Amino acid sequence: MPVEFTVFKSSKDGSIVQGKTERPDLKGDDVLIRITHSGVCGTDIHYWGTDMVLGHEGTGVVEATGPDAHILKKGDRVGWGYQHDCCGHCRQSLTGWETMCAERKMYGFADLDQGSFGTHAVWREAFLFKVPENMSNEDAAPLMCGGSTVFNALNVAQVRPTARVGILGLGGLGHLAIQFAAKMGCQVVVFSGTDSKKEEAFKLGAKEFYATKGAKDLKLHQPLDNLIETTSSQPDWELYLKVMAPNGVISPLSVDENDLKIPYMPLLLNGLRIQGGIVCARQVHREMLEFAAIHNIKPVKMTFPLTLEGVKESLKTLQEGKMRYRGVLIAEN
């Protein structure tokens, strides 16, 4: 029989409303999940004002499975992130790059009638991830996109444990990137506007910290092998190209619709690489969760109830730049 559940939607006029979603009876490897927690991500702000259910960092408990689901069972704790499906037969899908599949289904482009802001969701078993035993659903939720994004940047750039890794920005993504890079054995160098977050950066695993507001030059002890850029908009790229080691890799993660404008000759003469990327493919995502569980990597978070008012408050907090550093909605059940 069809499955009906409550969701929290954005509307074209910018209002957040409570509604209902009905999905047909579970088929194939469909899994019905009772949502216990949801991360609140910057991408939710980008889609605020679109007619869709918000949220894509979900964790919960399996309540029922379709006839072709053979891995998960009722009671399992699972999570999901930005991608919901792929074609399964293209070159990218068959080589572990399903995030680049031309027919990929991702948040904001598919399944707009459900998300992680709700009581339940139905997703394919193939795109769900078991939450490690020693990790709470609350801590796992922000890792489903925020953690996946920064871990993937480190992965595709092939960051080595001996690397000097710069993390530009100490916020929702940056504070996770610091922890992952530090636990990988890297020398982590953090760049933030002022010294206000310096002590916290060191607690998270940084070895060096530089306040950059108004800076014309950065005086580093040694150049950087990698730079993970996590700010809300593109930085002054010229400032950071000057501190990159030859053959260094820059991984920009800002969601910015402006063109990338970067000094050409330093890029050419120093053999620098700009590496694009989004969230992890599934196997890398599994490895990310396992790595976080082993090394006790957790988000610094603020919590809100998973209710209409809680959703509104969390989005307002994020939009105003007051979130430290990831918001988590908690179901009242």
N, C-alpha and C positions, 0 to 999 in steps of 0.2 A: 504494500500500500504506500501511497505518497508520504513523504516526510515534510512536515511543516515546522518552521522554527522562527524565532525572533531575530531581527537584524537591525543594525543602526546604520542609516543611510545618509549620505550627503545629497543635497538637492542643488539644482542649478541656481537657486537664489542664495545659496550659501548656508541654508539652514540644515541642521542635523535632526533627523526624524527617526522614530521607531517604526518599523514595519514588519511584514511577514514575508518569508520566502517559502515556496513550496517546491520540493524536488521530487521527481518520480521515484518509484520504488528502486532500491539499490540494484544495480546491474553490473556485470563485469567485475572489475576489482574495486568498485566503489566502497568507501568506508564512511560511516556516519560517526562523527566525533562530537562529543559534548565539550564545548570550549571551557577551559578553566582560566586561561590567561591569554592576553594579547599584548604584544609590544605596540608602542605608538611611535611611528617612524616619520622622518621628514617627508618621505614620499606620500604619506597620508595627507600632509598639508598641500602637496602639489595637486592632489585630486579632490581637495575640498572645494566644492562648487560644481562637481560632476555628479550626474545622476547615477550613483552606484553605491554599493555597500563598501564601507572602508575597512581597512585592516588587512595585514598580510604577514604578521609575525605571530602565528597562532600556536598554542599548545592546548592539549586536552586529553580526554580519555575516550577510547574506542567504545561505542555502544552497539554497533552492528556492522556486519560486512556483507558485501555482495558475493555471488556464487563463485567468482574467480579469484577472490582474495584468499591467499593461502599462507601469508606470513603473519599478519596481524590477527589478533583475537580480542574479544570483548574484555575490557579492563586494561589493555595496554595503554601506556602513556606515549603520545606521539606529538609531533609538531610539523609544521609546514611553513614554506616561505613564499618567495616572489613568483616562482614558476609552478604551474599546475599540470602541464602536459607538454608533449612534443609529438612529432609525427611517428617517431620510432624507427624510421627506415632510411632517412637521409644520411649523408656522410657524417654530419655533425652529431646526429643522434647516436650513430653506431660507434663513434670514436670518443665518447665521453665529453662532448661539447654540445649537449642538447640545449644549453642556454643560448646557442647561436642558431638553432633550428629555425628555418623560415616559417614554420607553422607552429612555433611555440605558443603556448597559452600562458600569459603572464598577467599579474595584477595591473588593473587599469585598462586592459585590452580584452579580457575574457572573463567569463564567470562573474559578471558585474552584479548579479543578484545575491552573492554571498561573499563573505570575507571573514576576518577574525574578530570583527566587532559584532558579536552576536552570541546566541546561546548554543548554536550548533553549526556544523558545516559538513559538506559531503565532498570528499576528494578521492582521487585515485590512490590506491595503495602504493603504486609505483612512485608516487611523488610525496610520500609521507616518510617521516624519520622518527625512529624510536628515540625517546629521551633517555640518556644514560641513567643507570640506576642511582648513581650518587649525585645526580643533578635534579634540582627542583624544576617543575614546570614554570615557575615564576622567573627563575634565572635563565631557563632555556629560551623563553619567548623572544627576547631581544637578539638572541644569537641567530634566529632563523632568517633574518635579513641583515641586520647590522653586523653581526659576527661573520656571517657568510660573505658579506661584501669585502670586509677588510682581509679576511683569511684568503679569499680568492685573489686579491691583489698581491698578497705575499706569495701565493702559490704560482700564479702565472708569470710573475717576474722572476721566479726561481731564486728567491732570496736565500742566501747561504747563512749558516749560523755564525760565521765570522764577519758578516756584513755590518757596516755602519748604516743604520736605517733611520732616516728622518721621518717624523710624524708631524705633519703640518695641521695644527688644529687639535685642541683637546676638548672634544664634545662627544656626541653620541657615537660617532664612528671612531674618532681619535682615541678615546680612552680604552676601547677594545683593541685597537691596532697596537697600542703601546704594550698591552698585556701579552698579546699573541707574539709579537716580535721579541719581547724580552724573554719569554719562556722558550723561544726557539734558540736562544743564546746570543741574539744580536746585541750590538751596542746601540741603544735607542736614544735618539736625539730629538727632543720635542721643541716645536716652535709654536708659540702662542702670542697673542697681542700684548699682554702685560704679564707681570710677575704673579698675578693673583692665583694662578693655578700651578705655580712652580712646585710647591710642597707636594701637592697631589700627584703631579707627574712623576716625581721621584718614588712615591709610594706605589705607584702602578708599575714601576720598573724602568723608568728613564735613567740614563746615566748623565745626560747633559740637557740643559734647558736654556732657551733663548727667547727673550721678549722682543717682538718684531715691530711693534707699532712705531711708525715714523722712521724705521731703520733704512739706511741707504746701502749699508753693507753689513754682512754677517761675518763675524770673526770666529770661525770654527777652528778647533785644534787640528782636525783632519777633515778631508772632504767626505761626502756621503756616497755610498754605493747605491742606495735606494732612497727614494722619497715617496711616501704615501701621503697624498694631499686629500684632506678630509674636511675642508672648510665649506661654508655655505655658498660661496661663490669663488670664482677663479682668483688666485693671488697675483702678485707682481712676479711673473715668471722670471724676469731678468735677475731679480734678487736671488732666486734659488738656483738658477743655472750656474751661478758663480761658485756655488759650494758643492757642485756635483763632481765626483771623481770620473775620470775617463771611463767610458763604457757603462756609466751609471744608468739606472732605470727610474723613470718618473711615472708614477701611477696616479692619475687624476681621478678622484671619486666625486667631485662636486657635481651636483645636478644643476647645470647652467646652460641656458639656451643660446648664449652668446658664442661666437666663433672662438676657437682656440687661437690666440695670437701669442707667438713665442719667438724670441730672438733666434734667427736662423743659423748664423755662423757658429755660435757656441755649440749648438746642437750638432752641426756638421763636423767641426774640428775636434770635438771631444768624443765623438761616437756615441752620443747619448740616445736613449730610446724612450719614447713615450708609449706606455702600454695601457691601452684601454681594457675595460673589463666590467662585468656586472657581478651578479651573485655566483656562488659556486655551482658547478655541476653536481649531480647527486652523490657520486662517490667522494668527491672532495668535501661536500657538505657533511657526509658521515664522518670523515676524518676530522673535520673541524670540531664537531660535537665531541668526539672521542678525545681529541687533544685538549679541549676546554675542560672536560671532566677530569682527565688525568692531572692537569696542572692547576685546577681550581680557579679557572678564569671565570669571573662573574661580572655582569654589568653593574655599574653604579646606577641606581634606579630610584624613581619616585613612583608611588603606587596610587591608583585611583580605582573606584568601583566600576565594574563593567555594566554600567547602566547608562541611560541617555544623558543624565547630568554628568556622570563620570567621564563619558566620551567627550562631551563639550568642554569640560574643565581641562582635560588632558591636552586636547588640541589647542586650546587657548594658551595653556602654559608653554607648549612647544612653539607656537607661533610667536609668542612674546620673547622667546629666547631665554626662558627661565627654567627649562628642564635640566636637571643634573642627574644623569646625563641621558638615560633612557626612561621613558614612561612605560609603565606596565598596568594594564587593566586587569582587575581580578574579579572573577565571577562570584556572585553571592549565592553559592549553592554548595 
